[in-house]
Amino acid sequence: MKWRKLGKIFDPTQHSLPNECLEFAQSPQTLMFDDFVRIYFSTRSVDKKNGKYLSHIAFVDIKKNFRDIMRVSDQPVISLGKLGCFDEHGIFPMNVLRHNGVIYGYTCGWNRRVSVSVDTAVGLAVSHDEGKTFERLGDGPVLAASPHEPCLVGDGFVKVIGDVFHMWYIFGTGWKKFSADAPPDRTYKIGHAISNDGIEWVKEESRQIIPDRLGSEESQALPTVVEIDGRHHMFFCYRQSFDFRKNIGRGYRIGHAYSDDLVDWKRDDDDLLLDVTPGDWDSDMLCYPHVFECDGKVYLLYNGNEFGRFGFGLAVLEP
């Protein structure tokens, strides 16, 4: 499985972003139109009350040559959540899909905590204006923590196969202080849930569907699934659960698994042939992949160094 990198295609520092956002275009996710692709991403503003980040969803419309930018949204596509709600402090990421004449947006809302930095859950919003704006179905999530998945449910990727909604998502196994002088870090794994309507979900409770490569303290994030030649392929990113922010050898890389029945997944990172490029914008890490089809080709969007601070790039799957 050979991927050819096409380079960085969007740099948020070169464009005017909504809500005084200056940097970050994290977790790019696509919505297809006849002659262009809309790519949603999470960007950040600074909360003037405390100097901390808030995450907003914006988009860029780009022609299908993936070079010519047509438009960057001038406002967030969805507001932040209400006081005390699961998405009060931001949304990162948002996965979108067309279904029955509307566009569903599955959000990963996050809110700050006291003993640990953050918790997350998956929400649902819909768009009736071709994805320019989204309205929540309610103020609460559609997928959240449960008895055996105690925290950090998020990163939902949803696909309708047959008449069934499938969601691949992450769930936290817990927080841990890996050193006495460092704040707690989290570990999360990839899970799976199904639904008949995209609203009420049934989890495969606490079943980690992708085996670890780095051991039990490997964190797996942002699954995306595509069918290629009759087989389901999942792409995701993974890293060590601690000392990953500045230690290049412990940072995010892209992982791969495949399945013929959507139940059993075989991990095969070595078949991916996609890695960092020394000296380039993605020299330290590859993270937050999103795979999609466009005009008969399979593409992969991803972030590079500093978790997408300076934008996202594109790779194409070679025949």
Phi and psi in degrees as GROMACS dihedral restraints (atoms count N, CA, C in turn):
[ dihedral_restraints ]
;  ai    aj    ak    al  type     phi  dphi    fc
    3     4     5     6     1  -100.6    20    10
    4     5     6     7     1   124.2    20    10
    6     7     8     9     1  -106.5    20    10
    7     8     9    10     1   136.8    20    10
    9    10    11    12     1  -107.9    20    10
   10    11    12    13     1   119.7    20    10
   12    13    14    15     1   -71.5    20    10
   13    14    15    16     1   135.3    20    10
   15    16    17    18     1  -104.8    20    10
   16    17    18    19     1     0.9    20    10
   18    19    20    21     1    92.7    20    10
   19    20    21    22     1   178.6    20    10
   21    22    23    24     1   -72.1    20    10
   22    23    24    25     1   133.2    20    10
   24    25    26    27     1  -113.8    20    10
   25    26    27    28     1    -9.9    20    10
   27    28    29    30     1  -150.4    20    10
   28    29    30    31     1   128.4    20    10
   30    31    32    33     1  -122.0    20    10
   31    32    33    34     1   112.0    20    10
   33    34    35    36     1   -64.4    20    10
   34    35    36    37     1   -22.2    20    10
   36    37    38    39     1   -73.5    20    10
   37    38    39    40     1    -9.4    20    10
   39    40    41    42     1  -100.5    20    10
   40    41    42    43     1     7.0    20    10
   42    43    44    45     1  -137.9    20    10
   43    44    45    46     1   157.8    20    10
   45    46    47    48     1   -81.5    20    10
   46    47    48    49     1   124.1    20    10
   48    49    50    51     1  -111.6    20    10
   49    50    51    52     1   155.9    20    10
   51    52    53    54     1   -69.5    20    10
   52    53    54    55     1   161.0    20    10
   54    55    56    57     1    56.4    20    10
   55    56    57    58     1    34.8    20    10
   57    58    59    60     1    59.6    20    10
   58    59    60    61     1    28.6    20    10
   60    61    62    63     1   -77.1    20    10
   61    62    63    64     1   137.3    20    10
   63    64    65    66     1  -116.9    20    10
   64    65    66    67     1   -27.0    20    10
   66    67    68    69     1  -141.1    20    10
   67    68    69    70     1   173.5    20    10
   69    70    71    72     1    75.2    20    10
   70    71    72    73     1   125.8    20    10
   72    73    74    75     1  -139.4    20    10
   73    74    75    76     1    78.5    20    10
   75    76    77    78     1   -94.9    20    10
   76    77    78    79     1   150.1    20    10
   78    79    80    81     1    53.4    20    10
   79    80    81    82     1    62.2    20    10
   81    82    83    84     1   -63.1    20    10
   82    83    84    85     1   136.1    20    10
   84    85    86    87     1  -138.5    20    10
   85    86    87    88     1   139.1    20    10
   87    88    89    90     1  -102.8    20    10
   88    89    90    91     1   152.6    20    10
   90    91    92    93     1  -135.2    20    10
   91    92    93    94     1   123.6    20    10
   93    94    95    96     1   -88.5    20    10
   94    95    96    97     1   139.3    20    10
   96    97    98    99     1  -123.6    20    10
   97    98    99   100     1   174.8    20    10
   99   100   101   102     1   -60.9    20    10
  100   101   102   103     1   -43.2    20    10
  102   103   104   105     1  -125.2    20    10
  103   104   105   106     1     9.2    20    10
  105   106   107   108     1  -155.3    20    10
  106   107   108   109     1   170.8    20    10
  108   109   110   111     1  -120.3    20    10
  109   110   111   112     1   129.2    20    10
  111   112   113   114     1   -93.8    20    10
  112   113   114   115     1   126.1    20    10
  114   115   116   117     1  -116.6    20    10
  115   116   117   118     1   113.6    20    10
  117   118   119   120     1   -83.4    20    10
  118   119   120   121     1   148.1    20    10
  120   121   122   123     1  -152.2    20    10
  121   122   123   124     1   162.8    20    10
  123   124   125   126     1  -102.2    20    10
  124   125   126   127     1   126.8    20    10
  126   127   128   129     1  -122.9    20    10
  127   128   129   130     1   173.8    20    10
  129   130   131   132     1  -130.7    20    10
  130   131   132   133     1   137.6    20    10
  132   133   134   135     1  -112.9    20    10
  133   134   135   136     1   172.5    20    10
  135   136   137   138     1  -107.5    20    10
  136   137   138   139     1   126.5    20    10
  138   139   140   141     1   -69.7    20    10
  139   140   141   142     1   113.0    20    10
  141   142   143   144     1   -67.5    20    10
  142   143   144   145     1   -15.8    20    10
  144   145   146   147     1   -75.0    20    10
  145   146   147   148     1   -30.8    20    10
  147   148   149   150     1  -140.5    20    10
  148   149   150   151     1    -1.1    20    10
  150   151   152   153     1    77.7    20    10
  151   152   153   154     1     9.0    20    10
  153   154   155   156     1   -95.7    20    10
  154   155   156   157     1   163.5    20    10
  156   157   158   159     1   -76.2    20    10
  157   158   159   160     1   149.5    20    10
  159   160   161   162     1  -124.8    20    10
  160   161   162   163     1   138.3    20    10
  162   163   164   165     1  -103.9    20    10
  163   164   165   166     1   130.2    20    10
  165   166   167   168     1  -124.2    20    10
  166   167   168   169     1   152.5    20    10
  168   169   170   171     1   -99.8    20    10
  169   170   171   172     1   124.9    20    10
  171   172   173   174     1  -126.5    20    10
  172   173   174   175     1  -179.7    20    10
  174   175   176   177     1  -147.0    20    10
  175   176   177   178     1   160.5    20    10
  177   178   179   180     1  -127.1    20    10
  178   179   180   181     1   133.7    20    10
  180   181   182   183     1   -96.0    20    10
  181   182   183   184     1   128.5    20    10
  183   184   185   186     1  -135.4    20    10
  184   185   186   187     1   140.3    20    10
  186   187   188   189     1   -64.9    20    10
  187   188   189   190     1   162.0    20    10
  189   190   191   192     1   -73.8    20    10
  190   191   192   193     1     0.5    20    10
  192   193   194   195     1   -82.1    20    10
  193   194   195   196     1    -8.0    20    10
  195   196   197   198     1    59.0    20    10
  196   197   198   199     1    29.6    20    10
  198   199   200   201     1  -123.1    20    10
  199   200   201   202     1   -39.4    20    10
  201   202   203   204     1   -93.4    20    10
  202   203   204   205     1   111.8    20    10
  204   205   206   207     1   -85.0    20    10
  205   206   207   208     1   129.2    20    10
  207   208   209   210     1   -96.2    20    10
  208   209   210   211     1   -36.7    20    10
  210   211   212   213     1  -164.6    20    10
  211   212   213   214     1   143.5    20    10
  213   214   215   216     1  -119.8    20    10
  214   215   216   217     1   131.3    20    10
  216   217   218   219     1   -59.0    20    10
  217   218   219   220     1   143.1    20    10
  219   220   221   222     1  -100.2    20    10
  220   221   222   223     1     4.8    20    10
  222   223   224   225     1  -150.2    20    10
  223   224   225   226     1   154.6    20    10
  225   226   227   228     1   -61.2    20    10
  226   227   228   229     1   147.9    20    10
  228   229   230   231     1   -78.3    20    10
  229   230   231   232     1   -15.2    20    10
  231   232   233   234     1  -150.8    20    10
  232   233   234   235     1   143.3    20    10
  234   235   236   237     1   -75.5    20    10
  235   236   237   238     1   163.1    20    10
  237   238   239   240     1   -72.1    20    10
  238   239   240   241     1   161.6    20    10
  240   241   242   243     1   -71.3    20    10
  241   242   243   244     1   167.3    20    10
  243   244   245   246     1   -72.4    20    10
  244   245   246   247     1   167.0    20    10
  246   247   248   249     1   -52.4    20    10
  247   248   249   250     1   123.7    20    10
  249   250   251   252     1    83.5    20    10
  250   251   252   253     1    -3.5    20    10
  252   253   254   255     1   -84.0    20    10
  253   254   255   256     1   169.7    20    10
  255   256   257   258     1   -65.8    20    10
  256   257   258   259     1   -22.0    20    10
  258   259   260   261     1  -117.1    20    10
  259   260   261   262     1    31.8    20    10
  261   262   263   264     1   -61.7    20    10
  262   263   264   265     1   -37.2    20    10
  264   265   266   267     1  -106.0    20    10
  265   266   267   268     1    -0.2    20    10
  267   268   269   270     1   158.9    20    10
  268   269   270   271     1   168.1    20    10
  270   271   272   273     1  -131.1    20    10
  271   272   273   274     1   123.5    20    10
  273   274   275   276     1  -166.2    20    10
  274   275   276   277     1   108.3    20    10
  276   277   278   279     1  -100.0    20    10
  277   278   279   280     1  -168.7    20    10
  279   280   281   282     1  -133.3    20    10
  280   281   282   283     1   125.9    20    10
  282   283   284   285     1  -103.6    20    10
  283   284   285   286     1   134.3    20    10
  285   286   287   288     1  -122.5    20    10
  286   287   288   289     1   147.6    20    10
  288   289   290   291     1  -155.7    20    10
  289   290   291   292     1   150.6    20    10
  291   292   293   294     1   -85.3    20    10
  292   293   294   295     1   138.8    20    10
  294   295   296   297     1  -159.1    20    10
  295   296   297   298     1   123.3    20    10
  297   298   299   300     1    51.9    20    10
  298   299   300   301     1    44.1    20    10
  300   301   302   303     1    83.9    20    10
  301   302   303   304     1    -2.7    20    10
  303   304   305   306     1  -125.2    20    10
  304   305   306   307     1   170.9    20    10
  306   307   308   309     1  -113.6    20    10
  307   308   309   310     1   122.2    20    10
  309   310   311   312     1   -89.3    20    10
  310   311   312   313     1   138.7    20    10
  312   313   314   315     1  -122.7    20    10
  313   314   315   316     1   112.1    20    10
  315   316   317   318     1   -93.1    20    10
  316   317   318   319     1   112.4    20    10
  318   319   320   321     1   -95.2    20    10
  319   320   321   322     1   151.0    20    10
  321   322   323   324     1  -108.9    20    10
  322   323   324   325     1    96.8    20    10
  324   325   326   327     1   -85.2    20    10
  325   326   327   328     1   144.6    20    10
  327   328   329   330     1  -133.1    20    10
  328   329   330   331     1   151.7    20    10
  330   331   332   333     1  -142.6    20    10
  331   332   333   334     1   147.8    20    10
  333   334   335   336     1   -75.0    20    10
  334   335   336   337     1   150.0    20    10
  336   337   338   339     1  -122.3    20    10
  337   338   339   340     1   178.5    20    10
  339   340   341   342     1   -98.5    20    10
  340   341   342   343     1   -54.6    20    10
  342   343   344   345     1   -75.8    20    10
  343   344   345   346     1   -28.2    20    10
  345   346   347   348     1  -128.2    20    10
  346   347   348   349     1   171.2    20    10
  348   349   350   351     1   -76.8    20    10
  349   350   351   352     1   -31.1    20    10
  351   352   353   354     1  -161.8    20    10
  352   353   354   355     1   156.2    20    10
  354   355   356   357     1  -136.5    20    10
  355   356   357   358     1   160.6    20    10
  357   358   359   360     1  -138.9    20    10
  358   359   360   361     1   162.4    20    10
  360   361   362   363     1  -157.5    20    10
  361   362   363   364     1   167.4    20    10
  363   364   365   366     1  -103.1    20    10
  364   365   366   367     1   126.4    20    10
  366   367   368   369     1  -112.2    20    10
  367   368   369   370     1   173.4    20    10
  369   370   371   372     1  -133.4    20    10
  370   371   372   373     1   131.6    20    10
  372   373   374   375     1  -133.2    20    10
  373   374   375   376     1   158.9    20    10
  375   376   377   378     1  -127.4    20    10
  376   377   378   379     1   153.6    20    10
  378   379   380   381     1  -122.0    20    10
  379   380   381   382     1   135.5    20    10
  381   382   383   384     1  -114.5    20    10
  382   383   384   385     1    10.4    20    10
  384   385   386   387     1  -127.2    20    10
  385   386   387   388     1    41.1    20    10
  387   388   389   390     1    61.5    20    10
  388   389   390   391     1    35.3    20    10
  390   391   392   393     1    85.3    20    10
  391   392   393   394     1     9.9    20    10
  393   394   395   396     1   -76.7    20    10
  394   395   396   397     1   -37.3    20    10
  396   397   398   399     1  -139.8    20    10
  397   398   399   400     1   156.4    20    10
  399   400   401   402     1  -130.9    20    10
  400   401   402   403     1   146.5    20    10
  402   403   404   405     1  -120.9    20    10
  403   404   405   406     1   133.7    20    10
  405   406   407   408     1   -65.0    20    10
  406   407   408   409     1   147.5    20    10
  408   409   410   411     1   -73.8    20    10
  409   410   411   412     1   -23.8    20    10
  411   412   413   414     1  -174.5    20    10
  412   413   414   415     1   175.9    20    10
  414   415   416   417     1   -83.8    20    10
  415   416   417   418     1    -8.0    20    10
  417   418   419   420     1  -108.1    20    10
  418   419   420   421     1   171.0    20    10
  420   421   422   423     1   -83.2    20    10
  421   422   423   424     1   164.1    20    10
  423   424   425   426     1  -100.1    20    10
  424   425   426   427     1   -15.1    20    10
  426   427   428   429     1  -145.3    20    10
  427   428   429   430     1   126.7    20    10
  429   430   431   432     1  -149.4    20    10
  430   431   432   433     1  -173.0    20    10
  432   433   434   435     1   -58.8    20    10
  433   434   435   436     1   151.9    20    10
  435   436   437   438     1  -148.4    20    10
  436   437   438   439     1   178.1    20    10
  438   439   440   441     1   -53.3    20    10
  439   440   441   442     1   -37.1    20    10
  441   442   443   444     1  -109.2    20    10
  442   443   444   445     1     4.3    20    10
  444   445   446   447     1  -130.4    20    10
  445   446   447   448     1    82.1    20    10
  447   448   449   450     1   -74.8    20    10
  448   449   450   451     1   -13.1    20    10
  450   451   452   453     1  -163.9    20    10
  451   452   453   454     1   166.9    20    10
  453   454   455   456     1    57.0    20    10
  454   455   456   457     1    46.8    20    10
  456   457   458   459     1   -83.6    20    10
  457   458   459   460     1   126.2    20    10
  459   460   461   462     1  -175.8    20    10
  460   461   462   463     1  -164.5    20    10
  462   463   464   465     1    55.5    20    10
  463   464   465   466     1    38.7    20    10
  465   466   467   468     1   -68.1    20    10
  466   467   468   469     1   129.8    20    10
  468   469   470   471     1  -117.2    20    10
  469   470   471   472     1   121.9    20    10
  471   472   473   474     1  -116.6    20    10
  472   473   474   475     1   136.5    20    10
  474   475   476   477     1  -142.8    20    10
  475   476   477   478     1   136.1    20    10
  477   478   479   480     1   -94.6    20    10
  478   479   480   481     1   120.7    20    10
  480   481   482   483     1  -123.5    20    10
  481   482   483   484     1   116.1    20    10
  483   484   485   486     1    69.0    20    10
  484   485   486   487     1  -125.1    20    10
  486   487   488   489     1  -108.8    20    10
  487   488   489   490     1    14.3    20    10
  489   490   491   492     1  -113.4    20    10
  490   491   492   493     1   133.1    20    10
  492   493   494   495     1   -82.3    20    10
  493   494   495   496     1   129.4    20    10
  495   496   497   498     1  -114.2    20    10
  496   497   498   499     1   134.1    20    10
  498   499   500   501     1  -123.3    20    10
  499   500   501   502     1   124.5    20    10
  501   502   503   504     1  -101.5    20    10
  502   503   504   505     1   133.0    20    10
  504   505   506   507     1  -149.2    20    10
  505   506   507   508     1   175.8    20    10
  507   508   509   510     1  -111.7    20    10
  508   509   510   511     1   151.9    20    10
  510   511   512   513     1  -136.6    20    10
  511   512   513   514     1   142.1    20    10
  513   514   515   516     1   -80.3    20    10
  514   515   516   517     1   138.1    20    10
  516   517   518   519     1   -92.5    20    10
  517   518   519   520     1   -11.6    20    10
  519   520   521   522     1   146.1    20    10
  520   521   522   523     1   173.6    20    10
  522   523   524   525     1  -111.0    20    10
  523   524   525   526     1   152.2    20    10
  525   526   527   528     1  -153.4    20    10
  526   527   528   529     1   140.2    20    10
  528   529   530   531     1   -88.0    20    10
  529   530   531   532     1   110.9    20    10
  531   532   533   534     1   -84.5    20    10
  532   533   534   535     1   -16.1    20    10
  534   535   536   537     1  -148.8    20    10
  535   536   537   538     1   155.1    20    10
  537   538   539   540     1   -65.8    20    10
  538   539   540   541     1   -28.9    20    10
  540   541   542   543     1  -100.8    20    10
  541   542   543   544     1    13.0    20    10
  543   544   545   546     1  -118.5    20    10
  544   545   546   547     1   149.7    20    10
  546   547   548   549     1   -68.5    20    10
  547   548   549   550     1   162.5    20    10
  549   550   551   552     1   -63.5    20    10
  550   551   552   553     1   145.7    20    10
  552   553   554   555     1  -115.9    20    10
  553   554   555   556     1   156.0    20    10
  555   556   557   558     1  -108.1    20    10
  556   557   558   559     1   159.7    20    10
  558   559   560   561     1  -125.3    20    10
  559   560   561   562     1   136.7    20    10
  561   562   563   564     1  -141.4    20    10
  562   563   564   565     1   154.0    20    10
  564   565   566   567     1  -127.4    20    10
  565   566   567   568     1   169.8    20    10
  567   568   569   570     1   -95.1    20    10
  568   569   570   571     1   130.7    20    10
  570   571   572   573     1  -123.1    20    10
  571   572   573   574     1  -175.7    20    10
  573   574   575   576     1  -144.6    20    10
  574   575   576   577     1   141.8    20    10
  576   577   578   579     1  -141.1    20    10
  577   578   579   580     1   158.5    20    10
  579   580   581   582     1  -129.8    20    10
  580   581   582   583     1   159.6    20    10
  582   583   584   585     1  -154.5    20    10
  583   584   585   586     1   151.5    20    10
  585   586   587   588     1   -90.3    20    10
  586   587   588   589     1   -20.4    20    10
  588   589   590   591     1  -130.2    20    10
  589   590   591   592     1    -1.2    20    10
  591   592   593   594     1    81.9    20    10
  592   593   594   595     1     2.3    20    10
  594   595   596   597     1  -116.6    20    10
  595   596   597   598     1   -51.7    20    10
  597   598   599   600     1   -93.9    20    10
  598   599   600   601     1   120.1    20    10
  600   601   602   603     1  -116.0    20    10
  601   602   603   604     1   147.5    20    10
  603   604   605   606     1  -119.0    20    10
  604   605   606   607     1   117.3    20    10
  606   607   608   609     1   -81.3    20    10
  607   608   609   610     1   150.9    20    10
  609   610   611   612     1   -82.5    20    10
  610   611   612   613     1    81.3    20    10
  612   613   614   615     1   -50.9    20    10
  613   614   615   616     1   119.8    20    10
  615   616   617   618     1    59.7    20    10
  616   617   618   619     1    25.7    20    10
  618   619   620   621     1   -97.5    20    10
  619   620   621   622     1   111.0    20    10
  621   622   623   624     1   -75.4    20    10
  622   623   624   625     1   113.8    20    10
  624   625   626   627     1   -90.2    20    10
  625   626   627   628     1   -16.2    20    10
  627   628   629   630     1  -113.0    20    10
  628   629   630   631     1   121.1    20    10
  630   631   632   633     1   -65.8    20    10
  631   632   633   634     1   154.0    20    10
  633   634   635   636     1   -76.1    20    10
  634   635   636   637     1   148.0    20    10
  636   637   638   639     1  -107.0    20    10
  637   638   639   640     1   -30.4    20    10
  639   640   641   642     1  -101.1    20    10
  640   641   642   643     1     5.8    20    10
  642   643   644   645     1   102.7    20    10
  643   644   645   646     1  -178.4    20    10
  645   646   647   648     1   -64.8    20    10
  646   647   648   649     1   -21.2    20    10
  648   649   650   651     1   -99.0    20    10
  649   650   651   652     1    29.8    20    10
  651   652   653   654     1   -85.5    20    10
  652   653   654   655     1   134.0    20    10
  654   655   656   657     1  -102.6    20    10
  655   656   657   658     1   134.0    20    10
  657   658   659   660     1  -117.3    20    10
  658   659   660   661     1   138.3    20    10
  660   661   662   663     1  -142.7    20    10
  661   662   663   664     1   157.7    20    10
  663   664   665   666     1    48.5    20    10
  664   665   666   667     1    68.1    20    10
  666   667   668   669     1   -70.5    20    10
  667   668   669   670     1   147.1    20    10
  669   670   671   672     1  -142.6    20    10
  670   671   672   673     1   138.5    20    10
  672   673   674   675     1  -125.5    20    10
  673   674   675   676     1   136.0    20    10
  675   676   677   678     1  -141.3    20    10
  676   677   678   679     1   148.6    20    10
  678   679   680   681     1   -96.4    20    10
  679   680   681   682     1   127.1    20    10
  681   682   683   684     1  -129.7    20    10
  682   683   684   685     1   119.7    20    10
  684   685   686   687     1    52.5    20    10
  685   686   687   688     1    43.0    20    10
  687   688   689   690     1    80.3    20    10
  688   689   690   691     1     4.3    20    10
  690   691   692   693     1  -121.9    20    10
  691   692   693   694     1   141.2    20    10
  693   694   695   696     1   -84.9    20    10
  694   695   696   697     1   128.7    20    10
  696   697   698   699     1  -119.0    20    10
  697   698   699   700     1   133.9    20    10
  699   700   701   702     1  -113.3    20    10
  700   701   702   703     1   134.7    20    10
  702   703   704   705     1  -119.6    20    10
  703   704   705   706     1   144.4    20    10
  705   706   707   708     1  -157.7    20    10
  706   707   708   709     1   175.5    20    10
  708   709   710   711     1  -119.5    20    10
  709   710   711   712     1   154.6    20    10
  711   712   713   714     1  -147.0    20    10
  712   713   714   715     1   156.5    20    10
  714   715   716   717     1  -161.8    20    10
  715   716   717   718     1   172.5    20    10
  717   718   719   720     1   -70.1    20    10
  718   719   720   721     1   151.8    20    10
  720   721   722   723     1   -79.9    20    10
  721   722   723   724     1   -10.7    20    10
  723   724   725   726     1  -144.5    20    10
  724   725   726   727     1   162.4    20    10
  726   727   728   729     1    53.5    20    10
  727   728   729   730     1    42.7    20    10
  729   730   731   732     1  -109.8    20    10
  730   731   732   733     1   -14.3    20    10
  732   733   734   735     1   -72.3    20    10
  733   734   735   736     1   -36.7    20    10
  735   736   737   738     1  -123.0    20    10
  736   737   738   739     1    -9.1    20    10
  738   739   740   741     1   -89.7    20    10
  739   740   741   742     1   103.1    20    10
  741   742   743   744     1   -57.4    20    10
  742   743   744   745     1   -38.4    20    10
  744   745   746   747     1   -69.6    20    10
  745   746   747   748     1   -11.8    20    10
  747   748   749   750     1  -112.6    20    10
  748   749   750   751     1     5.9    20    10
  750   751   752   753     1   -84.3    20    10
  751   752   753   754     1  -177.4    20    10
  753   754   755   756     1   -65.6    20    10
  754   755   756   757     1   141.1    20    10
  756   757   758   759     1  -134.7    20    10
  757   758   759   760     1   164.9    20    10
  759   760   761   762     1   -88.5    20    10
  760   761   762   763     1   131.6    20    10
  762   763   764   765     1  -110.5    20    10
  763   764   765   766     1   166.7    20    10
  765   766   767   768     1  -145.7    20    10
  766   767   768   769     1   141.1    20    10
  768   769   770   771     1  -146.2    20    10
  769   770   771   772     1   160.7    20    10
  771   772   773   774     1  -138.4    20    10
  772   773   774   775     1   158.3    20    10
  774   775   776   777     1  -150.7    20    10
  775   776   777   778     1   146.4    20    10
  777   778   779   780     1  -101.5    20    10
  778   779   780   781     1    -9.6    20    10
  780   781   782   783     1  -133.5    20    10
  781   782   783   784     1     5.8    20    10
  783   784   785   786     1    65.1    20    10
  784   785   786   787     1    11.1    20    10
  786   787   788   789     1  -113.8    20    10
  787   788   789   790     1   -58.4    20    10
  789   790   791   792     1   -98.2    20    10
  790   791   792   793     1   126.3    20    10
  792   793   794   795     1  -116.7    20    10
  793   794   795   796     1   132.3    20    10
  795   796   797   798     1  -104.2    20    10
  796   797   798   799     1   122.1    20    10
  798   799   800   801     1   -81.2    20    10
  799   800   801   802     1   137.3    20    10
  801   802   803   804     1  -151.9    20    10
  802   803   804   805     1    63.6    20    10
  804   805   806   807     1   -60.9    20    10
  805   806   807   808     1   -32.3    20    10
  807   808   809   810     1   -68.1    20    10
  808   809   810   811     1   -18.0    20    10
  810   811   812   813     1   -83.1    20    10
  811   812   813   814     1    -5.7    20    10
  813   814   815   816     1   -74.7    20    10
  814   815   816   817     1   -41.6    20    10
  816   817   818   819     1    54.0    20    10
  817   818   819   820     1    47.3    20    10
  819   820   821   822     1  -142.0    20    10
  820   821   822   823     1   116.1    20    10
  822   823   824   825     1  -144.3    20    10
  823   824   825   826     1   179.9    20    10
  825   826   827   828     1   -64.0    20    10
  826   827   828   829     1   155.6    20    10
  828   829   830   831     1  -114.4    20    10
  829   830   831   832     1   109.8    20    10
  831   832   833   834     1   -54.5    20    10
  832   833   834   835     1   134.9    20    10
  834   835   836   837     1    80.9    20    10
  835   836   837   838     1    -0.9    20    10
  837   838   839   840     1  -107.9    20    10
  838   839   840   841     1  -175.6    20    10
  840   841   842   843     1   -67.6    20    10
  841   842   843   844     1   -16.0    20    10
  843   844   845   846     1  -118.6    20    10
  844   845   846   847     1    38.7    20    10
  846   847   848   849     1   -78.6    20    10
  847   848   849   850     1   -23.1    20    10
  849   850   851   852     1  -101.6    20    10
  850   851   852   853     1   -32.6    20    10
  852   853   854   855     1  -158.1    20    10
  853   854   855   856     1   156.5    20    10
  855   856   857   858     1  -123.9    20    10
  856   857   858   859     1   128.7    20    10
  858   859   860   861     1  -151.0    20    10
  859   860   861   862     1   167.9    20    10
  861   862   863   864     1    52.7    20    10
  862   863   864   865     1    61.1    20    10
  864   865   866   867     1   -76.7    20    10
  865   866   867   868     1   153.6    20    10
  867   868   869   870     1  -144.8    20    10
  868   869   870   871     1   119.7    20    10
  870   871   872   873     1  -106.1    20    10
  871   872   873   874     1   137.9    20    10
  873   874   875   876     1  -152.8    20    10
  874   875   876   877     1   163.5    20    10
  876   877   878   879     1  -106.4    20    10
  877   878   879   880     1   142.4    20    10
  879   880   881   882     1  -151.6    20    10
  880   881   882   883     1   119.7    20    10
  882   883   884   885     1    50.5    20    10
  883   884   885   886     1    45.7    20    10
  885   886   887   888     1    82.5    20    10
  886   887   888   889     1     1.2    20    10
  888   889   890   891     1  -116.4    20    10
  889   890   891   892     1   156.4    20    10
  891   892   893   894     1  -107.4    20    10
  892   893   894   895     1   126.5    20    10
  894   895   896   897     1  -120.0    20    10
  895   896   897   898     1   158.7    20    10
  897   898   899   900     1  -132.5    20    10
  898   899   900   901     1   116.8    20    10
  900   901   902   903     1   -88.0    20    10
  901   902   903   904     1   146.8    20    10
  903   904   905   906     1  -160.6    20    10
  904   905   906   907     1   160.4    20    10
  906   907   908   909     1   -99.5    20    10
  907   908   909   910     1   158.3    20    10
  909   910   911   912     1  -115.2    20    10
  910   911   912   913     1  -132.1    20    10
  912   913   914   915     1   -57.9    20    10
  913   914   915   916     1   149.4    20    10
  915   916   917   918     1    56.8    20    10
  916   917   918   919     1    35.6    20    10
  918   919   920   921     1    59.2    20    10
  919   920   921   922     1    33.7    20    10
  921   922   923   924     1    89.8    20    10
  922   923   924   925     1    18.7    20    10
  924   925   926   927     1   -58.8    20    10
  925   926   927   928     1   -35.4    20    10
  927   928   929   930     1  -114.3    20    10
  928   929   930   931     1    25.3    20    10
  930   931   932   933     1   112.1    20    10
  931   932   933   934     1  -166.6    20    10
  933   934   935   936     1  -135.7    20    10
  934   935   936   937     1   156.5    20    10
  936   937   938   939     1  -121.9    20    10
  937   938   939   940     1  -177.4    20    10
  939   940   941   942     1  -139.2    20    10
  940   941   942   943     1   143.3    20    10
  942   943   944   945     1  -131.9    20    10
  943   944   945   946     1   152.6    20    10
  945   946   947   948     1  -119.8    20    10
  946   947   948   949     1   140.6    20    10
  948   949   950   951     1   -78.4    20    10
  949   950   951   952     1   123.0    20    10
  951   952   953   954     1   -75.4    20    10
  952   953   954   955     1   146.5    20    10
